[in-house]
Amino acid sequence: MNDPRELVALAESAVDHVADLFVAGLGAPPAVFKGETDFATEVDLRIEKELRATLTQLTGIGVYGEESGGTLSDTIWVVDPIDGTANYSAGSPLCGILVSLVHEARPVAAVADFPLLRRRLVSAEGGTFRSFGGAHPSDVVGQAAPGSATPGHGFVGCSSYLATEIFHGLRVTGLRPRMTGSVGLDNAFVAQGVFDGTVNFSPHAWDNAAGALLVKAAGGVVTDASGEEWNAYSTSFVAGTPRTHETILDVISQHSP
């Protein structure tokens, strides 16, 4: 595998290539239904096709994507062409493009781009963390605490599928759950210091691989719901400032069967 710092630059180029398509397609209707409440638009399909072709051509590395599948091999690009598709289809700007390079089940390069919010986060193993369109987190990640008035305001990103008892358990601690409708944006907000933490139980690497690297690069803590190091096969994701991360894990442990 080439240097992740070189590969992330190529990933940025691939994302730049589809950014205009992403913006122009806002409000696209559902085209393919994948479940009762899950669907893809034609823009999802087209962006993934473009990313798959560009990343493969530029790097020689295969792609594992939400819409066209693939296999989580030893080294693979993991792509979510539109994270927050329901938001995107409704015309909401709370959505983005997630691209990460996973090596031996660990993310080593990541680009999370939110064109409609003009926010982008980039990191690679051995390189620097870059954040555009939000406050740099260097002064806030690791500082905020439940119930405090420090940057982040105790906000915790939560999926709409989060168990009700966990949601209420977070509120009891003084944390303030928020639902953006985009797991990728929740993770990016933690890395940017907007949120103090986030929790979801997605089993899909395309939802969390980019965020896992970005939050860690920004100084946050990332594990699964049992406190083990997150990897591409994990079925849950907990990230945040050290104290908020610990609080979320404690709430989950209290409400686990």
C-alpha positions as CSV (number, residue, x, y, z in Angstrom):
1,M,0.0,0.0,0.0
2,N,1.3,3.5,-0.8
3,D,1.6,6.2,1.8
4,P,-1.9,7.1,3.1
5,R,-0.9,10.8,2.9
6,E,-0.5,10.5,-0.9
7,L,-3.7,8.4,-1.3
8,V,-5.8,10.8,0.7
9,A,-4.9,13.6,-1.8
10,L,-6.2,11.4,-4.6
11,A,-9.4,10.8,-2.6
12,E,-9.8,14.5,-2.3
13,S,-9.5,14.8,-6.0
14,A,-12.1,12.1,-6.6
15,V,-14.5,13.9,-4.2
16,D,-13.9,17.2,-5.9
17,H,-14.8,15.5,-9.2
18,V,-18.4,14.7,-7.9
19,A,-19.1,17.7,-5.7
20,D,-20.9,19.7,-8.4
21,L,-23.1,16.7,-9.2
22,F,-23.9,16.4,-5.5
23,V,-25.0,20.0,-5.3
24,A,-27.0,20.0,-8.5
25,G,-28.9,16.9,-7.6
26,L,-30.3,18.1,-4.2
27,G,-33.9,17.1,-3.9
28,A,-33.6,14.0,-6.1
29,P,-36.4,11.6,-5.5
30,P,-36.0,8.0,-4.4
31,A,-35.1,5.6,-7.2
32,V,-34.1,2.3,-5.6
33,F,-35.8,1.1,-2.4
34,K,-33.6,-1.0,-0.2
35,G,-35.9,-1.4,2.8
36,E,-39.1,0.0,4.3
37,T,-37.4,3.4,5.1
38,D,-34.2,3.1,3.2
39,F,-33.6,4.1,-0.4
40,A,-31.1,5.5,-2.9
41,T,-31.5,8.3,-5.5
42,E,-30.1,8.2,-9.0
43,V,-27.5,10.7,-7.7
44,D,-26.3,8.2,-5.1
45,L,-25.8,5.6,-7.8
46,R,-24.1,8.0,-10.2
47,I,-21.7,9.5,-7.5
48,E,-20.7,6.0,-6.3
49,K,-20.1,4.9,-9.9
50,E,-17.9,8.0,-10.5
51,L,-16.0,7.5,-7.3
52,R,-15.5,3.8,-7.9
53,A,-14.1,4.5,-11.4
54,T,-11.9,7.4,-10.3
55,L,-10.4,5.8,-7.1
56,T,-9.7,2.5,-8.9
57,Q,-8.1,4.2,-11.8
58,L,-5.9,6.6,-9.7
59,T,-4.9,4.1,-7.0
60,G,-5.4,0.6,-8.3
61,I,-7.3,-0.2,-5.0
62,G,-10.8,-1.6,-5.1
63,V,-14.0,0.0,-3.7
64,Y,-16.5,-1.2,-1.1
65,G,-19.6,1.0,-1.5
66,E,-23.0,1.4,0.0
67,E,-24.9,1.2,-3.3
68,S,-22.8,-1.3,-5.4
69,G,-21.3,-3.4,-2.6
70,G,-17.9,-5.2,-2.8
71,T,-15.8,-7.0,-0.2
72,L,-14.0,-5.6,2.8
73,S,-10.6,-6.9,1.7
74,D,-7.2,-6.2,3.3
75,T,-7.0,-2.8,1.7
76,I,-10.1,-1.1,0.3
77,W,-11.7,2.2,-0.3
78,V,-15.0,2.5,1.6
79,V,-17.5,4.9,0.0
80,D,-20.8,6.4,1.0
81,P,-21.8,8.5,-2.0
82,I,-24.5,10.4,0.0
83,D,-24.6,10.0,3.7
84,G,-28.0,11.2,4.8
85,T,-29.9,10.3,1.6
86,A,-33.3,11.0,3.2
87,N,-32.2,14.5,4.1
88,Y,-30.7,15.0,0.6
89,S,-33.9,13.8,-1.1
90,A,-35.9,16.2,1.1
91,G,-33.7,19.1,0.2
92,S,-31.9,19.3,3.5
93,P,-28.2,20.3,3.5
94,L,-27.4,17.9,6.3
95,C,-25.7,15.3,4.1
96,G,-22.4,14.6,2.6
97,I,-19.8,12.4,0.8
98,L,-17.7,9.9,2.9
99,V,-14.6,8.3,1.5
100,S,-12.1,6.3,3.6
101,L,-9.2,4.0,3.0
102,V,-9.4,0.9,5.2
103,H,-6.3,-1.2,5.7
104,E,-6.5,-4.4,7.8
105,A,-9.9,-3.2,9.1
106,R,-8.5,0.2,10.3
107,P,-9.2,3.5,8.5
108,V,-5.9,5.1,7.5
109,A,-7.2,7.9,5.2
110,A,-10.4,9.8,5.2
111,V,-12.3,12.6,3.4
112,A,-15.7,13.7,4.7
113,D,-17.2,16.4,2.5
114,F,-20.4,18.3,3.1
115,P,-20.7,20.5,0.0
116,L,-24.0,22.2,1.0
117,L,-22.6,23.2,4.4
118,R,-19.2,24.1,2.9
119,R,-17.5,21.8,5.4
120,R,-14.7,19.3,4.7
121,L,-12.5,17.2,7.0
122,V,-9.4,15.4,5.8
123,S,-6.9,13.2,7.6
124,A,-4.4,10.4,6.9
125,E,-2.3,8.2,9.1
126,G,1.0,9.9,9.6
127,G,-0.3,13.2,8.4
128,T,-2.1,16.2,9.7
129,F,-5.8,16.7,10.4
130,R,-7.5,19.4,8.2
131,S,-10.9,20.9,8.9
132,F,-12.6,23.5,6.8
133,G,-15.9,25.4,7.4
134,G,-16.0,25.0,11.2
135,A,-14.0,25.9,14.3
136,H,-10.7,24.0,14.5
137,P,-11.2,21.5,17.4
138,S,-7.7,21.8,18.9
139,D,-8.9,23.8,21.8
140,V,-12.1,22.0,22.4
141,V,-11.8,18.2,21.8
142,G,-11.1,16.6,25.1
143,Q,-12.2,19.6,27.2
144,A,-16.0,19.5,27.2
145,A,-18.0,17.7,29.9
146,P,-21.6,16.5,30.4
147,G,-23.8,19.3,31.5
148,S,-21.1,22.0,30.9
149,A,-21.2,25.2,28.9
150,T,-17.9,24.5,27.2
151,P,-17.7,24.4,23.3
152,G,-20.0,21.7,22.0
153,H,-22.7,22.5,24.7
154,G,-22.9,18.8,25.7
155,F,-24.5,17.9,22.3
156,V,-24.4,14.2,21.4
157,G,-25.3,13.0,17.9
158,C,-27.8,10.2,17.9
159,S,-29.3,8.0,15.2
160,S,-33.1,7.9,15.0
161,Y,-32.7,4.2,15.5
162,L,-31.1,4.6,18.9
163,A,-33.0,2.8,21.7
164,T,-35.3,5.1,23.6
165,E,-33.9,4.1,27.0
166,I,-30.4,5.0,25.9
167,F,-31.6,8.3,24.5
168,H,-33.3,9.2,27.7
169,G,-30.3,7.9,29.7
170,L,-28.1,10.4,27.9
171,R,-30.5,13.2,28.9
172,V,-30.4,12.2,32.5
173,T,-26.6,12.7,32.6
174,G,-27.0,16.3,31.4
175,L,-26.0,15.6,27.8
176,R,-28.2,16.9,25.0
177,P,-29.0,14.4,22.3
178,R,-29.3,15.7,18.7
179,M,-30.5,14.0,15.5
180,T,-29.1,15.3,12.3
181,G,-30.1,12.4,10.1
182,S,-26.5,11.9,9.0
183,V,-24.2,9.6,10.9
184,G,-21.2,11.0,8.9
185,L,-22.2,14.6,9.9
186,D,-22.5,13.6,13.6
187,N,-19.0,12.2,13.5
188,A,-17.7,15.3,11.6
189,F,-19.3,17.6,14.2
190,V,-17.4,15.7,17.0
191,A,-14.1,16.2,15.1
192,Q,-14.9,19.9,14.6
193,G,-15.9,20.4,18.3
194,V,-19.6,21.1,17.4
195,F,-20.7,18.0,19.3
196,D,-19.1,16.5,22.4
197,G,-20.0,13.0,21.4
198,T,-21.9,10.7,19.1
199,V,-23.4,7.1,19.3
200,N,-24.9,4.8,16.7
201,F,-25.4,1.1,16.1
202,S,-24.7,1.0,12.4
203,P,-23.0,-2.2,11.2
204,H,-21.9,-0.6,8.0
205,A,-18.3,0.5,7.6
206,W,-19.3,3.2,5.1
207,D,-21.1,5.1,7.8
208,N,-18.3,5.3,10.4
209,A,-14.9,4.5,8.9
210,A,-14.1,8.1,7.9
211,G,-15.4,9.5,11.2
212,A,-13.4,7.0,13.2
213,L,-10.1,8.3,11.8
214,L,-11.2,12.0,11.8
215,V,-12.3,12.0,15.4
216,K,-9.1,10.3,16.6
217,A,-7.0,12.7,14.5
218,A,-8.8,15.6,16.2
219,G,-8.0,14.3,19.6
220,G,-11.2,12.4,20.5
221,V,-11.8,8.8,21.6
222,V,-13.4,6.2,19.3
223,T,-14.6,2.7,20.3
224,D,-17.6,0.4,19.8
225,A,-20.3,0.2,22.4
226,S,-18.4,-2.2,24.5
227,G,-15.3,0.1,24.7
228,E,-13.2,-2.0,22.3
229,E,-11.3,-0.2,19.5
230,W,-13.6,0.4,16.5
231,N,-12.8,-1.4,13.3
232,A,-14.5,-1.9,9.9
233,Y,-16.5,-5.0,11.2
234,S,-17.8,-3.2,14.4
235,T,-21.6,-3.0,14.8
236,S,-21.6,0.1,16.9
237,F,-19.8,3.4,17.2
238,V,-19.1,5.7,20.2
239,A,-16.9,8.7,19.9
240,G,-16.3,12.0,21.7
241,T,-14.3,13.9,24.2
242,P,-12.8,11.5,26.8
243,R,-15.3,12.4,29.5
244,T,-18.4,12.4,27.2
245,H,-17.2,9.1,25.6
246,E,-17.0,7.5,29.0
247,T,-20.4,8.8,29.9
248,I,-22.0,7.4,26.8
249,L,-20.5,4.0,27.4
250,D,-21.8,4.1,31.0
251,V,-25.3,4.8,29.8
252,I,-25.2,2.0,27.2
253,S,-23.9,-0.5,29.9
254,Q,-26.8,0.5,32.1
255,H,-29.4,-0.3,29.5
256,S,-27.8,-3.4,27.8
257,P,-29.8,-6.6,28.1
